[in-house]
Amino acid sequence: MTSRVLKVVTLVEQKLPYSWALDDLAAKVSVSKWHLQREFKANTGMSIGQYARTRRLGMAAYEIANTEKRIIDVAMDFDFESQEAFARAFKRQYGISPKHLKLQPTWANNLFSRPICQDYIDCFHYCSANPPTIVDFPDTHFYGLYDYFEAIRFDSESFLSQLRGLWDKFLAYIPDDDRGDWAEYYSVETFERGSHQMQKFTMMAARTRSFSPEVESISFMPAHQRLRFSVPKPELTEYFLEYLYYVYMPQSKRSVMKLPVLWQMDLDGNLCGLYALEYADEQTLPKSIVSILPDLVCKPTKEMSAIRHDVSIDLRETGLRIKNLLRRWEADFDSNSDIIVGDYSGKEFKVDHQFISHFVVNEGLSEQNKNMINVAKNHYLQVELVGTVIELAEAVDYILFAYMDASAYYSSAGCEWLCDIEKVHSTYRVTALFPVKKR
């Protein structure tokens, strides 16, 4: 009975940050502990222990980020035997240490989980009864309008209102006789480097055909398979995401490996989320990654001569932006000059980070409009790449949004470098440097 599950949730919440003995909790709801465990997992996808641990760690993350308490005091307050035990549990759950959360407190908003409610249980049962199906996508361009969003869990009503407004604005550009088939239309969700720190990501209201070159933004998705998940209605999206990240992905041992995430309404009025998920034990490096240097590279603060180039903000995909940069400076590759992407001050992430670039001018390059810039000291993960523009983009996204999650590093503020660029026909050889810090 879901009423008993919700009663258990209430009891667990009342006792947090401390834990119930399972026998005592079962006695409170008048069932055996074996029955209680089966019933709770059958209605939530989680064990009682997993749920309580997730809530406890989420509350601890909030304390670390929003108070002056020492980490050892937070560990004791949340019923951990030692600071070391707390740090191990925290890093296993979130992939970062409590110490680094203290240095990046905005991350706590990404870690906080909410109490289970009836809407979550309803969504869990629907998703369990309607498992995802496999969909094959060809190379696909998306044409639409974009906006920056905060996560739906912060305020689902405002999020959905903003998204509906974006779709109204987009559809106003398309005449009735050019609407075409519903299957052409998608909400396209993408992340930029630093999205977690900025608490913002990009959504496009888009279709797979051009509609107005003067105003449209463009994204691109290489051919691959996706899993199509069904959500009974948009209002339950935030609960579907909790099911996906806390239940489906851990239990299936899969993770998100490619962007963007696609959303689409089907003919029955159900919302569909299309994710590129891969099994953790089957993940392989993209073929364009030749090597990843085991030790970080340190670049000291340095003043240098550079030419600024702003990439169009309508290029909403990594490959389109890389293509723009390489074409802009193609004639100067033999000068052994470098391309800097993003804010070189190293102070903070910005939403326009990926659209600002500088070409570092070496001796002998005579182009005008050169300026002196002061690039801040930083530590970098060095990756050697060889491939086409599409392959380079796949590698860059893999490093930023897949490799980093499982590595000893996380993205830090600062610029990326594209160095020692060589081109042979349609293939490029590039040394890429990504600013990082150790977890």
N, C-alpha and C positions, 0 to 999 in steps of 0.2 A: 504494500500500500504506500502510495507516495506521501500520504499524510504522516505516516510513521517516519519516512525518510526525512521529511521536513522537520519533524520534531527532533530527530537526531541532529540535524544541522543546527537547530536552535540551541540544543544542549551543548554541542561542540563549541558554538560561538560564545555562549555564556561563560565557558570555562577557559577560553583562550586568554593568555598564551600557554596555559597549562593543558595537559592531556588527560583524557579519561582512561581509566582501566577498562578494557573491553567488557569485562564481566559486569562492572558497575553500570556502564552505559546500557547494556542489554537489559539489566534489571529495571532500569528507568522506563523502558518502553515495553517491558513484559514479554520478551522473546528470548530465545537462546542466542548466545553470541554467534554461533554458526549461521543461524537463520538471518540474524541482523547483518552480518557481513555480506552474505549472498544478496540479500534484498537491497542493501545500499549500493552495491556495485552494479546490480541489474538495472537500477534506476538512474545512476549517475555516470557509470563507466569508471569510477574511482573507488579505491578502498577507503574506509574511514580514516585510516592512518595517513594515506596519501593526501586526502582532502585537508585534514587538520595540519599536516606538515606544510602544504602549499600556502594555506591561510596564515600560518604562523610566520613563515619566512617572508611572505608579502608584507605583513604588519611590521616585521623587523626591518625590512628594507625602507619602509616609510619612516621609521624612527631614525635610522642612520642618516637618511637624506634630509630630514626636516627638524632635527634637534641637535644640540651640542653634545649629546651623550657619547662617551667613548664606546668603541666597538665591544670591548670586554663587558661593559655595563649592559649594552643591548643584549649580548649573548646570555648573560645571567638573567635579565628581565624576561627573556623569552624561553627560559627553562632549558638552556643547553648546558651540558656539563662543563664545558670549557670554551674559551675563545677559539681554540683550534677545531673543536668539533663543530662549532657554529660556522666557521669559515669553510670547512669541508662541505657541509650540507648546503651552504649558500652557493658556493661555486658549482656544486653538482647540479643544483636547481636552475641557476641563472647564467652560468658560464663566466661570471665575473666575481671578484672577491669583494667582501664588505669594504675593504680599504679603498678600492677603486670606485665603489659606489659613493663613498664619502667625497671623493674628488670630483665625481660627476653626478651630483644629486638629482638632476632632471631624469636620469635613467629610472629612478624609482617609479615614475608614472607608468613605465612599461612593465613593471614587475608585480604591481599590486593586483591581487585577485579578489573577486567579490564572493560573498556567501552564495551557496547554491539556492535557487528559488524554483518555483513551479515552472516558469518560462524556460529555464535551463533544462529541467527534467523533460518537458514536452519536446523541446528541440532535440535532446539526446535520443528520445524514443523514435522520433521521426527519422533522424539521421541513421540510427541503427537499423530501422526497417527499410531504408532506402539507401543502400550502399552506393558509393561512387561508381561511375562507369568511365571507361577509357574513351578519349576523344583524340583523333589525330588531326593536327593542324599543319597546313602548309606554311611556307613563308608568308607572312601577313603584315601589311601596313595598316595602321589605324589613323584616321583623319578626324580631328575633333577639336574641342575646346577643353582647357584644363583649368584647375584651381588647386590651391594648397588646402589641405584638410588636417584637422587633428583627429586622433583615433576615435572611433565610434564609441568606445567604452567611456570616454570622458563625458559625452552628452549625446546620446543616440538621436534624440529628437532634433537637435540643432544640426547634427551631421546629415541626417536624411533630408532635412529642409534645405541645407546648402546643396546637397547632391541633386535634389529635384530642381532647384533653381538653375544649376549648371545645365541640366538636361533641357529645361525650357528654353534657355538661351541658345543652346546648340540647335535644337529642332526648329527654332524660329528662322534659322538660315536656310532651311531645306524646304523647298516648295512641296505641296501635297503630291504632285505628280512625279516627284523624285524620291519619295520616301522609301520605296523598295521593300525588301523583305525584312522582317524583324530579326532574322538570324544574322544580319549584317551589323547589328548594333551591340556595343559592349561598353561597360564602364571599365576603364583600363587603369589599374592601380600600380604605381611605380614608386620606388624609393631612391633617394639620392644618398650619397655618402654623408653621414651626419644626421639622417632623418630621426634616429632615436634620440640624439642629443637635442635637436631642435623641436622634437615632438610634432613634426609635420611630415606629410607625404603628399604625393601628387595623385589626383584622380582626373581622368579624361572622360568626357562623354563623347563617344566616337563611333564611327562605322568604318567598314573596310573599303569604302570608296571615297574619293575626293569629293568635297561639296562646295568649297569656296577657297581657292588658293590664297586669296588676299588675307584671310583671317584664320585659316585652319592651322592647328599644330599637328605634328606627325610623330608617330611612334612606330617601331618595327619589332616583329617577333619572328625569329628563325623557326623553321619547321621542327616540331617535336610533339610528343604525346603529353596529354594532360588528363588529370582526373576531374570529372564533373561531379560536384557535390550539389545536392538539392537542399534548399532551405525553404520551409513552408511559406514564409512571408518576410519582407525586408525588416520588419520590426524585431525579428528574432536573430538578425545577423550577429549581434554582439555575443549571443549565446552559442551560435554556431561556431564562432571563432574560439570560444572557450573550449567547446567540444573538440575542435580540430587540433588545437595546440596542447591541450592538457590530456586528451584521451586518444584520439585517432592517431596522431603522429607518434607519440611515445609507444603506443601498443603495436603499431604496424612497423615501428623502427624506420620511419620515413622522415624526410625533411624537405623543405622548399629549396629547390636547386636552381630555378630559373625565374626571372622576372620577364614581363609583368604578371600580376595576378589579374585574371579577367572575371567580370561579373556580367550576368545576362538574365533577363526575365524570359521564362519559357511561355508557351501558349496557354498553360494551365494557371499562370499567375505566380508560379513558384520562382524564387530567386535561385540562380545557379552560380556557384563559385567554381572557377576552373583553375586548378593549381598544378604546377609542374613539380611533382614529388618523386623522390628517388629513395630507394632503400639505402640505409647508412652503410651497409657492408658491400654495396655495389657502386658506391660513388668513386669515380675516377677523375683525375685531373683532366681538364680540357686539353686536347692534343696540341694546342698552340702554346701551352706552358712548357717551356723547355726545362726550366729549373727555378727553384725558390731558394735563395741564399739562406743558410741556416742562421747566420748572425746578422743583426741589424746594421745598417749603414748610417753613420752619423755625418750630417752635413752641417758645418758651422755657419753662423750668421755671416752673410756675405752680400756686399753691394755689387750690383751688376747692371749692365746695359741691356734693356729689353724693349720689345715692341708689343703693345697690347693689342689683342684681338678678341672681340666679344662674339661668342657663338650665339646664333639666333635662339631665343628662348622658346621658339616653336619646335625645336628639335628635342623631343621628349624621350629620347632613347640613347643609350651609351654609344652604340655603333654609328648612329647618325652624327653625333657630336665628334667622335674620333675621325670619321670620314671628312668632316668639315675642317678639322685642324690639320690633318695630313695634306689635304688638297691645298690649303692656304699656304703652307710652308714647304711644299714639295720641292720647289726649285732650290731650296737652301739646305737640303739634308746633307749634301757633301761638305758643308762647312762645319760639320760635327757640332752644330748648335742643338740646344735642348728646348723642349716645350714645357712650360709650367702651367698646370691647371688649378684654378682656385685661388683662395686668399693666401698670399705668401707671408702674411704677418704672423700666422700661426696662433692667432688669439681666439678665434671662435668660428663655428660653422655658420654659413649663410645659405639661404634658400637658392641664391643664384650662383652658388659655388661652382657648379659644373659648366657654367656658361662664360666664365672669365678665364682668359688664357694670356700668357706672355711668351713670346719667342725670345730666348736668351741670345743676345747678339755677340758672336765671337769676332775676333779681329778680322778685318777684311770684308765684312758685310756692310754695304754702303747704303742700305735702305734708310729713308728718313723716318721721322717720328719716333726716334729712340728716346727712352727715358731711363734714368737711374732708379732702380728699385732695391729695397733692402729685404732680402729673403731671410726669415728668422731661422735660427738653429732648430733642427729637428732630427728625429731618428726614423729610419725608413726600412720597410720590408722591400727587398730587391727581388724582382721577378723578371726572368728573361722570357720574351715572347717572340714567336714566329708564326705568322699566319695572315690570312686575308683580314679585311676590316671587320667582317662579321665574326670571324674567329677570335680576333683581338678583343672585341666587345664581350663575347662570351667569357673569355678568360678574365677580363677586368671585373665583370659582374660576379663571377665565381669567387675571385679573391675577396671582394668587398662584402659579399652577402652570404657566402657559404664557408669558404676557407677560414675567414676570421672567426666565425662562430665556434669552430672546433680547435682553433690554434691558441697559442699562448699570448696572442696580441689582440688589441682592439683598435679601431680607427681613432685617430686623434686629429685635432684641428691642424690645418696646414695645407700646403699645396702638394699635388702629385707631380711627378716628373716623368716625362717621356724622353729618354736619352739615347744617343748613339743610333739614331734611326737610319735604317737602310731599306731601300725598296728594290725588289727584283720582280719585274712584271706586276702581278697583282698581290704579291706577298711582301710583308713588312717584317723586318727584324727590329725589335724595340727592347730597350732596358727600361722597365717601369719601376718607379719608386713610390711606395704608398706610406704616408706618415702614420705611425702606430706608436702605441705604448704597450708595455707588458702588463698582463692582467695581474 
